[in-house]
Amino acid sequence: MFVIPCSHRLPRTFLYPACFALLAGALPTALAQAAPEGVLELEEILVTARRRDETAQASPVAVTAFNAQMLEQAGIERVEDFIQLTPNVTLATSQGIGTSFLSIRGQTQVRNGEAPVAVLVDGVLQFSGIQLRQEMFDVESIEVVKGPQGAIYGRNATGGAIIINTKKPGNESEGYVEAGFGDGDEYSVEASVSGALLPDRLYGRLSGKYIDRDGYLQNIARNQEDDPFEDTTVRGRLIWEASEDLTIDFRANAQQHKGRGIGFQYQAVDLAEDGITAIGFGTDTGPVDANNVQPIRSNNPDLGERDMYDVAIKIDYETAIGTLVATTSYTDIEEWADSDQFPYTNARSPAALGGLDGTQTGFFDLQAVSQELRFSSPGDQPVRWEIGAYYLDWERFISLSTGVDTGDGILRVERRPITGPVNPSTSFLADDNDNTAWAVFGQLNWDISDQLEASAALRYDEEEREQTVSPLQFGAGEPGARNSATYDKLQPKLTLRYLPSDNITWYGTYGEGFRSGQFNQNGISVRAQEAGITGVSDVVDQEESQSFEVGFKGQFADNRLRLNAAVFDTDIEGQQFFSFIGAISAQILTTIDDVSLRGAEVDVMYRAAEGLDLYAAFGFTDSEIETYVPNPAVEGNDAPYIAEQTWNIGAQYIVPWNVADTSLFTRLDFERRGEQFWDVENSSARDALNLLNLRLGVEDNQGRWSLIASVDNATDEEYNSEWVAGGFAAAAPGRIWDVKFRYNF
């Protein structure tokens, strides 16, 4: 038995290293001594967090990794699922499919902005946060890498990287089909087939998934579900081994999605006797706070669509001195959403504009072309190096409009406002953005000895952005106006790894991160000032971070016990965050001058018996607003969108069942997500969440088929997935169940 005396009376500077050292030393020793003898080793997991294959335990980065078997066993079907299993990482998914708020070690995503992580799919860097949320199927591995990765992966990797690898085709013919049904009148089907088109030379894989659901959340004004979900994704991949030295990997992906668009309700509104029609602004719907979950009352359907197409080709050419990798990609995204306007209720617009409830729409049209070249030395030499260059050219058109709710529905608004008679536009903010980014980078890894490795990486990124306001814009700003800005940063990263034994890894890193600035829609700053809001500019500054990390990884008890831990200290200048001002229908990006983030995380996995795995993880992030020039009174507050603590506890048990050569599969995952503020004023906090997910089923011992039932949020916890200052709340679904049958061939 042991005690960890981590008194909160100690200053933070001493508290974190003390707790970390005691945990890293005392806990594995105690558990290893208590572990029974036997060979029930945990499987090694390979990762590519440093752009080369190595085991997760030997890699000197904090990484939560899932291989194909783990993904299937955990029932991971979309981004939210693996984020929920990763300490110190959270995701709010309140709005349409292209909008999310990712927080990783306190570094947060902003609406209409970029994620604080680089997202790579099959080695191709995704250029927009709109691409983050998509169906996860036929995937070989997922890695969530924490800590600044800008020197390795480039733009926006201030908080880390998410690396997704789909399954490769090969010589062996294989595939699967899966069908399911569930809550919200959901049904789904997915399938994949793979094999050699030319043996030992050309391989192909074709995968697809379709899911349709009426929804989980009831609109009491329309008496129907308000959050439908329909998604069709088709993916194809060809790998041509042209010679021993040359491999060409081609991937194409097409996704069409229809679902919800906005998803918010306003808490400070007075209602008529019917309980659904807005008649004024007040407190009829309850307190204005993050724990007040509102029913949906809009008289218009809340709809969103996203069409996304991308193709990529990666060429690997091996030479005597190294490997050249050339990656080219093209992406086309179109997203549209419409809903009631603030206050999102059953109320048509009055004859005189500017009264209760109208309509709102949002439209995004993006195209991007990227090219990356990397040249790497062989990986079997004591000094390894890599150099490279990256170029990105992308265009974005965005329009946000409001209109009159005539009761006749909402017409789609894209590049031109509507003049009537159905929901004529009352404001139209639109602009074109022409952007280019380029970078040069390199890294050097040196095995000083068999136990000690030093690594240095350096990358220079530069982005040029130009915004041209539509000549048709009205309601704010200046039609035809132009903004331009250049953002750049030199991003270094230094790493030292020490391997005292085959089962122990110590590491320390220092890194700097960079997230490009961008533009608010023209005229928003003036409207904000008129509403008494300070600190808003049409041009948003870039975000820069500096971070230190010390980590430990160990395996004990004959490799049945795995323990990883890390502490980090990050300082952010110009942290970007999002605000919404309903009174002026303004979506605003601003920056916090200086934010400090200090924290720690620990994860443990133990194979207690054959088929029985126990696992737990804890993440802690202490955030503090150090400087905020627009309102110094908030200095000392928590930074927004950060859960101070995250807990993950779970167990998985697969036990042979004497029925038709099958096994019984059971899995339990519990997540506790700590209290969370949503604005710099800390005006309201959502209470800690306790979410329980369960899986139970039967699977064939030969791996041919499985039948699994799942329940998410089994205790039916009621909460808001997101809350925006002022009283805008987005309810999360309650208990959800589904059943899926899978057959492998």
Secondary structure, DSSP 8 states (H G I E B T S, - for coil): -------TTS-HHHHHHHHHHHHHHHHHHHHHHHS--S-------EE-TTSS-EETTTSSSEEEEEEHHHHHHHT--BHHHHHTTSTTEEEE--S-TT--EEEETTEE--TTS--SEEEEETTEE---GGGS--B--SEEEEEEEES--HHHH-TTTTSEEEEEEE----SS-EEEEEEEEETTTEEEEEEEEEEEEETTTEEEEEEEEEEEE--SSEETTTTEES--EEEEEEEEEEEEE-SSSEEEEEEEEEEEEEE-S---EESS-EE-TTSSSEEESSSTT--SSTT----B--SS--EEEEEEEEEEEEEEEE-SS-EEEEEEEEEEEEEEEEEE-TT-SS----SSTTSS--EEEEEEEEEEEEEEEEEE--TTSSEEEEEEEEEEEEEEEEEEEEE---SS-----SSS---SSSS-EEEEEEEEEEEEEEEEEEEEEEESSSSEEEEEEEEEEEEEEEEEE-TT-BSSS-TT-EEEEEEEEEEEEEEEEEEEETTEEEEEEEEEEEE--EE--TTHHHHHHHTT--S--SEE--EEEEEEEEEEEEEETTTTEEEEEEEEEEEEEEEEEEEEEGGGTEEEEEEEEEEEEEEEEEEEEEEEETTEEEEEEEEEEEEEEEE-TT-GGGTTS--TT-BSEEEEEEEEEEEEETTTTEEEEEEEEEEEE--EE-STT---EE--EEEEEEEEEEEETTSSEEEEEEEESTT----EEEEETTTEEEE----EEEEEEEEE-
